[in-house]
Amino acid sequence: MSTPDYDELMQPVIGFLGCETPKAWLDEALNNLELLMQDHANCEKKAAGTAMNLMFRYSFFTDLQVKLAQLVREEMLHYEQVLEFMAKRGQEWKAVSAGRYAGGLRKEIRTYEPEALVDVLIIGAFVEARSCERFYALAPLVDEELGRYYRYLLKSESRHYEDYLALALDVAKTAKMKKPEEDIQERIAHIREVEKNLILDPDDTFRFHSGVPATVAA
């Protein structure tokens, strides 16, 4: 069950997103918990890899280095924890193809700097916020042990989305973009709409960040 503390923590996260996870996705998740956990593990590993790549590519942004280093450590810890859950439950590791979510968001990245980095960071914020919102929605529906773990993840995931947004604005200001606050808000609004559509539109492939199951939406 949700608690006042978690509800308060989630208010800005849900407010940031363009929609909440549809019930049809939650129902599908409960019928595919093993696949959900496998893809969750993949997401944690990919998040760590993305942050590490940004650290190497943009090594001249000091604040970015510090915050992403912390994020890499946390994402890898979560990856290990999910693997432990899978092993404990007798679930073997299996290769899982990527869904459309991340690719759909990456299409929105502008092709010139520093705008490209700003978009990458804003997209990172939406991915972390969506992950947080889904853990929150799933926690009261799954078994007690898994629900407790999902609630444990809420604080770090909510902090990650805030860090990504702060970095996006910092990069815009450091690069002396014209009207950085205005530009950031415009990009947030645009990417919010793209992300919402990816979550609400029919999706043939079930993944942690997939949209409404196509069989339900048909």
C-alpha positions in Angstrom: 0.0 0.0 0.0 1.1 3.6 -0.5 2.0 5.7 2.5 1.7 9.5 3.0 5.6 9.8 2.8 5.7 8.0 -0.6 2.7 9.9 -1.9 4.4 13.2 -1.0 7.6 12.1 -2.6 5.8 11.1 -5.8 3.8 14.3 -6.3 6.5 16.3 -8.2 7.4 13.1 -10.2 3.9 12.5 -11.4 3.4 16.2 -12.0 6.5 16.3 -14.2 5.2 13.4 -16.4 2.5 13.9 -19.0 0.4 10.9 -17.8 0.4 8.0 -15.3 0.9 4.4 -16.3 -2.3 2.9 -17.7 -4.0 0.0 -15.8 -3.7 -2.2 -18.9 0.1 -2.0 -18.6 0.1 -2.8 -14.9 -2.2 -5.9 -15.6 0.2 -7.0 -18.3 3.2 -6.5 -15.9 1.6 -8.8 -13.3 1.3 -11.5 -15.9 4.9 -11.1 -17.0 6.9 -10.5 -13.8 9.9 -12.5 -15.0 10.1 -10.5 -18.2 9.6 -7.3 -16.2 12.4 -8.1 -13.8 14.8 -9.1 -16.7 14.1 -5.8 -18.5 14.3 -3.9 -15.3 17.9 -5.3 -14.9 18.7 -4.3 -18.4 17.4 -0.8 -17.8 19.6 -0.3 -14.7 22.7 -1.5 -16.7 21.8 0.8 -19.7 21.3 3.7 -17.3 24.7 3.2 -15.8 26.3 2.9 -19.3 24.6 6.0 -20.6 25.8 8.0 -17.6 29.3 6.7 -18.0 29.4 7.6 -21.7 28.3 11.1 -20.9 31.1 11.4 -18.4 33.6 10.5 -21.0 32.1 12.6 -23.8 31.6 15.7 -21.8 34.5 15.6 -19.4 34.8 19.4 -19.3 31.5 19.8 -17.3 32.6 19.4 -13.7 29.2 19.3 -12.1 28.1 16.7 -14.7 31.1 14.5 -13.7 30.2 14.4 -10.0 26.5 13.8 -10.3 26.8 11.2 -13.0 29.5 9.3 -11.1 27.1 8.9 -8.2 24.3 7.9 -10.6 26.6 5.2 -12.2 27.3 3.7 -8.8 23.7 3.6 -7.8 22.5 2.2 -11.1 25.1 -0.6 -11.0 24.1 -1.4 -7.4 20.5 -1.6 -8.5 21.5 -3.9 -11.3 23.3 -6.2 -8.9 20.2 -6.2 -6.6 17.8 -7.2 -9.4 20.2 -10.0 -10.5 20.1 -11.2 -6.9 16.3 -11.1 -6.9 16.2 -13.2 -10.1 18.7 -15.7 -8.8 16.8 -16.0 -5.5 13.6 -16.8 -7.4 15.3 -19.3 -9.7 15.1 -17.1 -12.7 17.8 -17.5 -15.3 19.3 -14.6 -17.2 17.9 -14.3 -20.7 18.6 -11.9 -23.5 15.8 -9.4 -24.1 15.5 -7.2 -27.1 15.1 -3.4 -26.6 11.6 -1.9 -26.8 10.7 1.2 -28.7 10.7 3.6 -25.7 14.4 4.7 -25.6 14.7 4.9 -29.4 11.5 6.9 -29.6 12.9 9.5 -27.2 16.4 9.6 -28.8 14.9 10.6 -32.1 14.1 14.0 -30.5 17.8 14.8 -29.7 19.0 17.8 -31.7 22.1 17.3 -33.8 24.1 20.3 -32.6 25.8 21.2 -29.3 25.1 22.2 -26.6 21.5 21.6 -27.4 22.1 17.9 -28.0 23.5 17.4 -24.5 20.6 19.4 -23.1 18.1 17.1 -24.8 20.0 14.0 -23.6 19.8 15.2 -20.0 16.1 16.1 -20.3 15.4 12.7 -21.8 17.3 11.1 -18.9 15.0 13.0 -16.5 11.9 11.6 -18.1 13.3 8.0 -18.2 14.1 8.2 -14.5 10.8 9.8 -13.6 8.9 7.2 -15.6 10.8 4.4 -13.8 10.0 5.9 -10.5 6.3 6.3 -11.3 6.1 2.6 -12.5 7.8 1.3 -9.3 5.3 3.4 -7.3 2.4 2.0 -9.2 3.6 -1.6 -9.1 4.7 -1.7 -5.4 1.2 -2.3 -4.0 0.3 -4.9 -6.7 3.3 -7.3 -6.5 4.3 -9.6 -3.7 5.5 -8.0 -0.4 9.2 -8.6 -0.9 9.3 -7.1 -4.4 7.0 -4.3 -3.4 9.3 -3.4 -0.6 12.2 -3.3 -3.0 10.3 -1.1 -5.5 9.5 1.4 -2.7 13.2 1.4 -1.7 14.1 2.5 -5.2 11.7 5.5 -5.2 14.1 8.0 -3.4 17.0 7.4 -5.7 15.0 7.4 -8.9 13.2 10.6 -8.0 16.6 12.2 -7.1 18.0 11.0 -10.5 15.3 12.8 -12.4 15.9 16.0 -10.5 19.7 15.7 -11.0 19.2 15.3 -14.8 17.0 18.4 -15.0 19.4 20.5 -12.9 22.3 19.4 -15.1 20.3 20.3 -18.3 19.8 23.9 -17.0 23.4 24.1 -15.8 24.7 23.1 -19.2 22.5 25.6 -20.9 23.7 28.4 -18.6 27.4 27.4 -18.8 27.2 27.3 -22.6 25.6 30.7 -22.6 22.6 29.6 -24.6 20.0 32.4 -25.2 17.2 32.4 -22.6 18.3 29.0 -21.1 15.3 28.7 -18.7 12.9 29.3 -21.6 14.6 26.9 -23.9 14.7 24.2 -21.2 11.0 24.6 -20.5 10.2 24.4 -24.2 12.2 21.2 -24.6 10.7 19.7 -21.5 7.2 20.4 -22.8 8.0 18.9 -26.2 9.7 15.7 -24.9 6.9 15.3 -22.3 4.4 15.0 -25.1 6.6 12.5 -27.0 7.1 10.4 -23.8 3.3 10.5 -23.0 2.5 9.2 -26.5 5.0 6.3 -26.1 3.3 5.3 -22.9 -0.3 5.7 -24.0 -0.1 4.4 -27.6 -0.5 0.7 -28.4 2.8 -1.3 -28.2 3.4 -4.8 -29.6 6.3 -5.5 -27.2 6.0 -5.6 -23.5 8.9 -4.0 -21.6 9.5 -2.0 -18.5 8.9 1.2 -20.4 6.5 -0.1 -23.0 3.1 1.5 -23.9 -0.4 0.0 -23.7 -0.4 -3.6 -24.7 -1.5 -3.7 -28.4 -3.9 -6.7 -27.7 -5.7 -4.6 -25.1 -5.8 -1.4 -27.2 -7.0 -3.2 -30.3 
